[in-house]
Amino acid sequence: MGRMTRRTLALGALSALATVPAVPTRSAPVPGRAGPAPAPHPTGRAPRAAGRMRGVWIATVANRDWPSRTGLPASAQREELITHLDRAVRDRLNTVILQVRPTADALWPSPYEPWSEYLTGTQGGDPGWDPLGTAVKEAHARGLELHAWFNPYRIAQHTDLGRLTASHPARRHPDWVVPYDGRLHYNPGLPEVRAFVRQAILDAVARYPVDAVHFDDYFYPYPVDGETFDDDDAYDRHGGAFSSRAAWRRNNIDALVRETAAGVKRVRPGTRFGISPFGVWRNASTDPRGSDTEAGVETYDDLYADTRTWVRNHWIDYVVPQLYWHIGDPAADYARLLEWWAAAAEGTGTRLYIGEALYRAGADGESSAWRDPVELSRHLTLAARYPQVHGHVFFAAADVAADPIGAMARVVADHYPGPAEPPR
């Protein structure tokens, strides 16, 4: 089957990728609107439930969620960001995961990488304000956590180095760059690349009291038929101790994860590190430890991301697998994947949150399951059976705002009767 990750929708320019008890009966929400407001608390403040993840991703790549377009005045950009934060509070969420390094660039005044083109329309163009600094301050003022989301290796949505700003590190170090699938990527097989990526990320951690550092599902790029990721030179130089190129590549990503985790804890103790991988580690037909799925992509084999090991060894503080399928999907059943991830996280110390495909609810061309506004609410009902699951994150902010069939409103009405403390 085609992969169903952020690749299929979040990047616009990118093309790729059971039965449970009914949710509690409540009055149906109006599509596109939030559920009913909680009843007033006697003290004037609503009681807050124990810490559970109620998160939303805010994607900036290709202006997917925010800013709505490039070139907006700083005041308009700030107003749009505040609107997303206020909406999160309205929907009784407690965490926003803001993409601050979408394409080897920055949404803060980084000394290492240029300002993101998704702010002004011109890479390196100063937007006249500090988006990340403002986001941290305003999120915390609203009782929200702010997790800073970094994409480690993506450079550009094209293959022309000359289109990057003259000071871009990829232009200064063209030997770090591999073109693949019509895009530019940093080569994960080079230790100097890994060191640079870590340095760029930790600059933001040092500057701002972010609550977590967050990676998405992009490590080695998703495979494309007929293309080869050309890392021959790096493998010749650094791969001699490994049994295969695949083992070497996995070690490169393992090293990135371990070193980033150590760096975050060193620079700002108490800040967490979490990753949101594609939802299938391996199919059981490939590995008996894998999930009962028939997914067309397996992170271990195709992205060289051994997500199960990261969880089992507690290299990361939390994991948010992207379970972007419906209950009963024939190739990747949400229910079976939920069970698999709960078992993988059991006893590890790694917190398990579930990534939810809000963007599919009511979208054109989706199956009947995704045209049902109760599908996502059923996900949360099912997940509540597993004590290993500590919450959910919804992709993504623009879909929370639009909510065309009221799927998010139904989640709020059925599962979020009042505010909840962020998980610790």
SETI-710657 format. One record per residue (C-alpha): residue number from 0; y, x, z. Coordinates in steps of 0.5 Angstrom, whole numbers, plus 500, padded with zeros to 3 digits. Example, Ala and Ser with C-alpha at 12.3 -4.5 7.8 and 13.67 -1.06 7.14 Angstrom:
REM SETI-710657
<i: 0 v: 491 u: 525 w: 516>
<i: 1 v: 498 u: 527 w: 514>
REM end
This chain:
REM SETI-710657
<i: 0 v: 500 u: 500 w: 500>
<i: 1 v: 507 u: 502 w: 499>
<i: 2 v: 510 u: 505 w: 505>
<i: 3 v: 515 u: 501 w: 510>
<i: 4 v: 520 u: 505 w: 513>
<i: 5 v: 527 u: 506 w: 513>
<i: 6 v: 526 u: 509 w: 506>
<i: 7 v: 525 u: 503 w: 503>
<i: 8 v: 531 u: 499 w: 505>
<i: 9 v: 536 u: 504 w: 510>
<i: 10 v: 538 u: 509 w: 504>
<i: 11 v: 540 u: 504 w: 499>
<i: 12 v: 539 u: 509 w: 494>
<i: 13 v: 532 u: 511 w: 496>
<i: 14 v: 526 u: 507 w: 493>
<i: 15 v: 520 u: 509 w: 496>
<i: 16 v: 516 u: 506 w: 501>
<i: 17 v: 492 u: 475 w: 528>
<i: 18 v: 494 u: 470 w: 532>
<i: 19 v: 498 u: 470 w: 539>
<i: 20 v: 500 u: 465 w: 543>
<i: 21 v: 506 u: 461 w: 542>
<i: 22 v: 513 u: 464 w: 545>
<i: 23 v: 515 u: 460 w: 550>
<i: 24 v: 518 u: 453 w: 548>
<i: 25 v: 526 u: 453 w: 548>
<i: 26 v: 531 u: 450 w: 544>
<i: 27 v: 531 u: 453 w: 537>
<i: 28 v: 538 u: 457 w: 536>
<i: 29 v: 542 u: 456 w: 530>
<i: 30 v: 540 u: 461 w: 525>
<i: 31 v: 545 u: 467 w: 524>
<i: 32 v: 548 u: 466 w: 531>
<i: 33 v: 546 u: 469 w: 538>
<i: 34 v: 542 u: 465 w: 543>
<i: 35 v: 545 u: 461 w: 549>
<i: 36 v: 549 u: 465 w: 554>
<i: 37 v: 546 u: 466 w: 561>
<i: 38 v: 548 u: 462 w: 566>
<i: 39 v: 554 u: 464 w: 571>
<i: 40 v: 551 u: 468 w: 577>
<i: 41 v: 554 u: 466 w: 583>
<i: 42 v: 557 u: 473 w: 584>
<i: 43 v: 561 u: 472 w: 577>
<i: 44 v: 556 u: 477 w: 574>
<i: 45 v: 549 u: 476 w: 571>
<i: 46 v: 543 u: 480 w: 575>
<i: 47 v: 540 u: 485 w: 571>
<i: 48 v: 533 u: 486 w: 570>
<i: 49 v: 529 u: 492 w: 571>
<i: 50 v: 530 u: 498 w: 566>
<i: 51 v: 527 u: 496 w: 559>
<i: 52 v: 529 u: 499 w: 552>
<i: 53 v: 533 u: 494 w: 548>
<i: 54 v: 536 u: 498 w: 543>
<i: 55 v: 539 u: 497 w: 536>
<i: 56 v: 539 u: 503 w: 531>
<i: 57 v: 546 u: 504 w: 527>
<i: 58 v: 545 u: 507 w: 521>
<i: 59 v: 551 u: 511 w: 517>
<i: 60 v: 547 u: 514 w: 511>
<i: 61 v: 550 u: 511 w: 505>
<i: 62 v: 554 u: 506 w: 510>
<i: 63 v: 548 u: 502 w: 511>
<i: 64 v: 551 u: 499 w: 518>
<i: 65 v: 557 u: 503 w: 519>
<i: 66 v: 562 u: 504 w: 517>
<i: 67 v: 562 u: 498 w: 512>
<i: 68 v: 565 u: 503 w: 507>
<i: 69 v: 568 u: 510 w: 506>
<i: 70 v: 575 u: 511 w: 506>
<i: 71 v: 577 u: 506 w: 511>
<i: 72 v: 583 u: 508 w: 516>
<i: 73 v: 581 u: 511 w: 523>
<i: 74 v: 583 u: 504 w: 526>
<i: 75 v: 579 u: 500 w: 522>
<i: 76 v: 573 u: 505 w: 523>
<i: 77 v: 574 u: 504 w: 530>
<i: 78 v: 574 u: 497 w: 530>
<i: 79 v: 568 u: 496 w: 526>
<i: 80 v: 564 u: 501 w: 531>
<i: 81 v: 567 u: 497 w: 537>
<i: 82 v: 564 u: 490 w: 534>
<i: 83 v: 557 u: 493 w: 534>
<i: 84 v: 558 u: 495 w: 541>
<i: 85 v: 560 u: 488 w: 543>
<i: 86 v: 555 u: 485 w: 539>
<i: 87 v: 550 u: 489 w: 543>
<i: 88 v: 552 u: 487 w: 549>
<i: 89 v: 553 u: 480 w: 547>
<i: 90 v: 545 u: 480 w: 545>
<i: 91 v: 544 u: 483 w: 552>
<i: 92 v: 542 u: 490 w: 549>
<i: 93 v: 543 u: 496 w: 553>
<i: 94 v: 542 u: 502 w: 548>
<i: 95 v: 545 u: 504 w: 541>
<i: 96 v: 542 u: 509 w: 537>
<i: 97 v: 548 u: 512 w: 533>
<i: 98 v: 546 u: 516 w: 527>
<i: 99 v: 551 u: 522 w: 527>
<i: 100 v: 548 u: 527 w: 523>
<i: 101 v: 545 u: 523 w: 517>
<i: 102 v: 545 u: 529 w: 511>
<i: 103 v: 547 u: 535 w: 514>
<i: 104 v: 554 u: 533 w: 516>
<i: 105 v: 557 u: 531 w: 522>
<i: 106 v: 560 u: 525 w: 525>
<i: 107 v: 564 u: 529 w: 530>
<i: 108 v: 568 u: 536 w: 529>
<i: 109 v: 562 u: 540 w: 529>
<i: 110 v: 564 u: 548 w: 528>
<i: 111 v: 557 u: 548 w: 524>
<i: 112 v: 557 u: 543 w: 519>
<i: 113 v: 562 u: 539 w: 515>
<i: 114 v: 565 u: 532 w: 516>
<i: 115 v: 560 u: 526 w: 513>
<i: 116 v: 562 u: 524 w: 507>
<i: 117 v: 561 u: 517 w: 509>
<i: 118 v: 567 u: 517 w: 513>
<i: 119 v: 572 u: 518 w: 508>
<i: 120 v: 569 u: 519 w: 502>
<i: 121 v: 569 u: 526 w: 501>
<i: 122 v: 565 u: 531 w: 505>
<i: 123 v: 569 u: 535 w: 510>
<i: 124 v: 575 u: 530 w: 510>
<i: 125 v: 577 u: 529 w: 517>
<i: 126 v: 577 u: 522 w: 519>
<i: 127 v: 583 u: 523 w: 524>
<i: 128 v: 579 u: 521 w: 530>
<i: 129 v: 572 u: 523 w: 533>
<i: 130 v: 567 u: 518 w: 532>
<i: 131 v: 561 u: 520 w: 536>
<i: 132 v: 566 u: 522 w: 542>
<i: 133 v: 569 u: 515 w: 542>
<i: 134 v: 562 u: 512 w: 541>
<i: 135 v: 560 u: 515 w: 547>
<i: 136 v: 566 u: 513 w: 551>
<i: 137 v: 566 u: 506 w: 549>
<i: 138 v: 558 u: 505 w: 550>
<i: 139 v: 558 u: 507 w: 557>
<i: 140 v: 564 u: 503 w: 558>
<i: 141 v: 560 u: 497 w: 556>
<i: 142 v: 554 u: 499 w: 560>
<i: 143 v: 550 u: 501 w: 554>
<i: 144 v: 547 u: 508 w: 553>
<i: 145 v: 548 u: 512 w: 547>
<i: 146 v: 543 u: 516 w: 543>
<i: 147 v: 545 u: 521 w: 538>
<i: 148 v: 541 u: 520 w: 532>
<i: 149 v: 540 u: 526 w: 528>
<i: 150 v: 536 u: 527 w: 521>
<i: 151 v: 534 u: 535 w: 521>
<i: 152 v: 532 u: 537 w: 514>
<i: 153 v: 536 u: 532 w: 509>
<i: 154 v: 542 u: 535 w: 506>
<i: 155 v: 544 u: 531 w: 500>
<i: 156 v: 542 u: 525 w: 496>
<i: 157 v: 542 u: 529 w: 490>
<i: 158 v: 540 u: 536 w: 487>
<i: 159 v: 547 u: 539 w: 486>
<i: 160 v: 549 u: 544 w: 491>
<i: 161 v: 556 u: 544 w: 487>
<i: 162 v: 557 u: 537 w: 490>
<i: 163 v: 557 u: 540 w: 497>
<i: 164 v: 563 u: 542 w: 500>
<i: 165 v: 565 u: 550 w: 499>
<i: 166 v: 563 u: 551 w: 506>
<i: 167 v: 557 u: 547 w: 507>
<i: 168 v: 551 u: 552 w: 510>
<i: 169 v: 547 u: 550 w: 504>
<i: 170 v: 551 u: 553 w: 499>
<i: 171 v: 552 u: 559 w: 503>
<i: 172 v: 544 u: 560 w: 504>
<i: 173 v: 541 u: 557 w: 498>
<i: 174 v: 535 u: 560 w: 499>
<i: 175 v: 534 u: 555 w: 505>
<i: 176 v: 534 u: 549 w: 500>
<i: 177 v: 529 u: 546 w: 496>
<i: 178 v: 530 u: 540 w: 491>
<i: 179 v: 525 u: 535 w: 491>
<i: 180 v: 525 u: 527 w: 489>
<i: 181 v: 532 u: 528 w: 487>
<i: 182 v: 535 u: 530 w: 493>
<i: 183 v: 536 u: 537 w: 497>
<i: 184 v: 532 u: 538 w: 503>
<i: 185 v: 532 u: 544 w: 508>
<i: 186 v: 526 u: 548 w: 508>
<i: 187 v: 522 u: 547 w: 515>
<i: 188 v: 518 u: 553 w: 514>
<i: 189 v: 524 u: 558 w: 515>
<i: 190 v: 525 u: 560 w: 522>
<i: 191 v: 532 u: 561 w: 521>
<i: 192 v: 533 u: 554 w: 518>
<i: 193 v: 530 u: 551 w: 524>
<i: 194 v: 534 u: 555 w: 529>
<i: 195 v: 541 u: 553 w: 525>
<i: 196 v: 539 u: 546 w: 525>
<i: 197 v: 537 u: 546 w: 533>
<i: 198 v: 544 u: 550 w: 534>
<i: 199 v: 548 u: 544 w: 530>
<i: 200 v: 545 u: 539 w: 534>
<i: 201 v: 546 u: 542 w: 541>
<i: 202 v: 553 u: 543 w: 539>
<i: 203 v: 554 u: 535 w: 540>
<i: 204 v: 549 u: 535 w: 546>
<i: 205 v: 554 u: 540 w: 549>
<i: 206 v: 560 u: 537 w: 547>
<i: 207 v: 558 u: 530 w: 549>
<i: 208 v: 554 u: 526 w: 555>
<i: 209 v: 550 u: 523 w: 550>
<i: 210 v: 544 u: 519 w: 554>
<i: 211 v: 539 u: 522 w: 549>
<i: 212 v: 538 u: 526 w: 542>
<i: 213 v: 534 u: 522 w: 537>
<i: 214 v: 530 u: 524 w: 531>
<i: 215 v: 527 u: 519 w: 526>
<i: 216 v: 521 u: 519 w: 521>
<i: 217 v: 524 u: 524 w: 516>
<i: 218 v: 521 u: 531 w: 517>
<i: 219 v: 517 u: 534 w: 511>
<i: 220 v: 519 u: 529 w: 505>
<i: 221 v: 515 u: 523 w: 504>
<i: 222 v: 510 u: 525 w: 498>
<i: 223 v: 512 u: 523 w: 491>
<i: 224 v: 506 u: 523 w: 485>
<i: 225 v: 507 u: 529 w: 481>
<i: 226 v: 512 u: 533 w: 485>
<i: 227 v: 511 u: 539 w: 489>
<i: 228 v: 515 u: 541 w: 495>
<i: 229 v: 516 u: 549 w: 493>
<i: 230 v: 515 u: 553 w: 499>
<i: 231 v: 511 u: 558 w: 496>
<i: 232 v: 516 u: 564 w: 499>
<i: 233 v: 516 u: 561 w: 506>
<i: 234 v: 509 u: 560 w: 506>
<i: 235 v: 507 u: 567 w: 503>
<i: 236 v: 512 u: 570 w: 509>
<i: 237 v: 510 u: 566 w: 515>
<i: 238 v: 504 u: 562 w: 514>
<i: 239 v: 499 u: 568 w: 514>
<i: 240 v: 496 u: 566 w: 521>
<i: 241 v: 494 u: 559 w: 519>
<i: 242 v: 488 u: 556 w: 516>
<i: 243 v: 492 u: 552 w: 511>
<i: 244 v: 499 u: 550 w: 508>
<i: 245 v: 498 u: 544 w: 512>
<i: 246 v: 496 u: 547 w: 518>
<i: 247 v: 502 u: 552 w: 517>
<i: 248 v: 507 u: 546 w: 516>
<i: 249 v: 505 u: 542 w: 522>
<i: 250 v: 506 u: 548 w: 526>
<i: 251 v: 513 u: 548 w: 523>
<i: 252 v: 515 u: 541 w: 525>
<i: 253 v: 511 u: 542 w: 532>
<i: 254 v: 516 u: 548 w: 533>
<i: 255 v: 522 u: 544 w: 531>
<i: 256 v: 520 u: 539 w: 536>
<i: 257 v: 518 u: 543 w: 542>
<i: 258 v: 524 u: 548 w: 541>
<i: 259 v: 529 u: 542 w: 540>
<i: 260 v: 526 u: 539 w: 547>
<i: 261 v: 527 u: 545 w: 551>
<i: 262 v: 534 u: 546 w: 548>
<i: 263 v: 536 u: 539 w: 550>
<i: 264 v: 534 u: 540 w: 557>
<i: 265 v: 537 u: 547 w: 557>
<i: 266 v: 544 u: 545 w: 555>
<i: 267 v: 545 u: 538 w: 558>
<i: 268 v: 539 u: 537 w: 564>
<i: 269 v: 537 u: 530 w: 564>
<i: 270 v: 539 u: 528 w: 557>
<i: 271 v: 532 u: 525 w: 554>
<i: 272 v: 529 u: 527 w: 547>
<i: 273 v: 526 u: 521 w: 543>
<i: 274 v: 523 u: 521 w: 536>
<i: 275 v: 522 u: 514 w: 532>
<i: 276 v: 516 u: 516 w: 527>
<i: 277 v: 513 u: 512 w: 521>
<i: 278 v: 508 u: 507 w: 525>
<i: 279 v: 501 u: 510 w: 522>
<i: 280 v: 499 u: 517 w: 525>
<i: 281 v: 492 u: 517 w: 521>
<i: 282 v: 488 u: 511 w: 518>
<i: 283 v: 481 u: 511 w: 522>
<i: 284 v: 478 u: 512 w: 515>
<i: 285 v: 481 u: 519 w: 515>
<i: 286 v: 480 u: 521 w: 523>
<i: 287 v: 476 u: 516 w: 528>
<i: 288 v: 482 u: 517 w: 533>
<i: 289 v: 486 u: 514 w: 528>
<i: 290 v: 488 u: 507 w: 527>
<i: 291 v: 485 u: 501 w: 524>
<i: 292 v: 489 u: 501 w: 518>
<i: 293 v: 489 u: 502 w: 511>
<i: 294 v: 496 u: 505 w: 510>
<i: 295 v: 498 u: 509 w: 504>
<i: 296 v: 502 u: 514 w: 508>
<i: 297 v: 499 u: 518 w: 514>
<i: 298 v: 504 u: 522 w: 518>
<i: 299 v: 499 u: 527 w: 520>
<i: 300 v: 497 u: 529 w: 513>
<i: 301 v: 503 u: 527 w: 509>
<i: 302 v: 510 u: 528 w: 513>
<i: 303 v: 506 u: 534 w: 517>
<i: 304 v: 508 u: 530 w: 523>
<i: 305 v: 503 u: 530 w: 529>
<i: 306 v: 506 u: 525 w: 532>
<i: 307 v: 500 u: 523 w: 537>
<i: 308 v: 500 u: 530 w: 539>
<i: 309 v: 507 u: 530 w: 541>
<i: 310 v: 506 u: 524 w: 545>
<i: 311 v: 499 u: 526 w: 548>
<i: 312 v: 502 u: 533 w: 550>
<i: 313 v: 509 u: 530 w: 553>
<i: 314 v: 513 u: 534 w: 548>
<i: 315 v: 518 u: 528 w: 548>
<i: 316 v: 521 u: 523 w: 553>
<i: 317 v: 520 u: 517 w: 549>
<i: 318 v: 517 u: 515 w: 542>
<i: 319 v: 519 u: 509 w: 538>
<i: 320 v: 514 u: 508 w: 532>
<i: 321 v: 516 u: 504 w: 527>
<i: 322 v: 511 u: 498 w: 527>
<i: 323 v: 515 u: 495 w: 521>
<i: 324 v: 509 u: 490 w: 519>
<i: 325 v: 507 u: 483 w: 521>
<i: 326 v: 502 u: 481 w: 525>
<i: 327 v: 496 u: 480 w: 521>
<i: 328 v: 498 u: 485 w: 515>
<i: 329 v: 492 u: 486 w: 512>
<i: 330 v: 493 u: 494 w: 511>
<i: 331 v: 497 u: 495 w: 517>
<i: 332 v: 497 u: 490 w: 522>
<i: 333 v: 502 u: 490 w: 527>
<i: 334 v: 497 u: 487 w: 533>
<i: 335 v: 492 u: 493 w: 531>
<i: 336 v: 498 u: 498 w: 531>
<i: 337 v: 501 u: 496 w: 538>
<i: 338 v: 494 u: 497 w: 541>
<i: 339 v: 493 u: 504 w: 538>
<i: 340 v: 500 u: 506 w: 540>
<i: 341 v: 499 u: 503 w: 547>
<i: 342 v: 492 u: 507 w: 548>
<i: 343 v: 496 u: 514 w: 545>
<i: 344 v: 501 u: 513 w: 550>
<i: 345 v: 497 u: 511 w: 556>
<i: 346 v: 498 u: 516 w: 562>
<i: 347 v: 502 u: 521 w: 558>
<i: 348 v: 509 u: 520 w: 561>
<i: 349 v: 512 u: 519 w: 554>
<i: 350 v: 515 u: 512 w: 554>
<i: 351 v: 513 u: 508 w: 549>
<i: 352 v: 518 u: 503 w: 545>
<i: 353 v: 517 u: 499 w: 539>
<i: 354 v: 521 u: 500 w: 533>
<i: 355 v: 522 u: 492 w: 530>
<i: 356 v: 523 u: 491 w: 523>
<i: 357 v: 529 u: 486 w: 524>
<i: 358 v: 531 u: 488 w: 517>
<i: 359 v: 525 u: 484 w: 514>
<i: 360 v: 526 u: 477 w: 517>
<i: 361 v: 529 u: 473 w: 511>
<i: 362 v: 530 u: 478 w: 506>
<i: 363 v: 529 u: 477 w: 499>
<i: 364 v: 522 u: 478 w: 497>
<i: 365 v: 518 u: 478 w: 503>
<i: 366 v: 512 u: 475 w: 505>
<i: 367 v: 512 u: 468 w: 509>
<i: 368 v: 511 u: 471 w: 515>
<i: 369 v: 518 u: 475 w: 515>
<i: 370 v: 521 u: 468 w: 513>
<i: 371 v: 519 u: 465 w: 519>
<i: 372 v: 524 u: 466 w: 525>
<i: 373 v: 519 u: 466 w: 530>
<i: 374 v: 515 u: 472 w: 527>
<i: 375 v: 519 u: 478 w: 531>
<i: 376 v: 519 u: 474 w: 538>
<i: 377 v: 511 u: 473 w: 537>
<i: 378 v: 512 u: 481 w: 537>
<i: 379 v: 515 u: 481 w: 543>
<i: 380 v: 510 u: 476 w: 546>
<i: 381 v: 504 u: 480 w: 544>
<i: 382 v: 507 u: 487 w: 546>
<i: 383 v: 508 u: 484 w: 553>
<i: 384 v: 501 u: 484 w: 554>
<i: 385 v: 501 u: 492 w: 554>
<i: 386 v: 504 u: 495 w: 560>
<i: 387 v: 505 u: 502 w: 556>
<i: 388 v: 510 u: 498 w: 552>
<i: 389 v: 517 u: 499 w: 555>
<i: 390 v: 521 u: 495 w: 550>
<i: 391 v: 523 u: 495 w: 543>
<i: 392 v: 529 u: 497 w: 538>
<i: 393 v: 531 u: 493 w: 532>
<i: 394 v: 533 u: 496 w: 525>
<i: 395 v: 538 u: 495 w: 524>
<i: 396 v: 546 u: 493 w: 526>
<i: 397 v: 548 u: 490 w: 520>
<i: 398 v: 542 u: 485 w: 521>
<i: 399 v: 543 u: 484 w: 528>
<i: 400 v: 550 u: 482 w: 525>
<i: 401 v: 548 u: 478 w: 519>
<i: 402 v: 541 u: 475 w: 522>
<i: 403 v: 540 u: 470 w: 516>
<i: 404 v: 534 u: 466 w: 519>
<i: 405 v: 536 u: 467 w: 526>
<i: 406 v: 530 u: 472 w: 528>
<i: 407 v: 534 u: 476 w: 533>
<i: 408 v: 537 u: 470 w: 536>
<i: 409 v: 530 u: 467 w: 537>
<i: 410 v: 528 u: 474 w: 540>
<i: 411 v: 534 u: 474 w: 545>
<i: 412 v: 533 u: 466 w: 547>
<i: 413 v: 526 u: 467 w: 548>
<i: 414 v: 526 u: 474 w: 551>
<i: 415 v: 533 u: 476 w: 554>
<i: 416 v: 535 u: 471 w: 559>
<i: 417 v: 540 u: 476 w: 562>
<i: 418 v: 542 u: 483 w: 562>
<i: 419 v: 537 u: 489 w: 563>
<i: 420 v: 538 u: 496 w: 566>
<i: 421 v: 537 u: 501 w: 560>
<i: 422 v: 530 u: 505 w: 562>
<i: 423 v: 530 u: 511 w: 565>
REM end
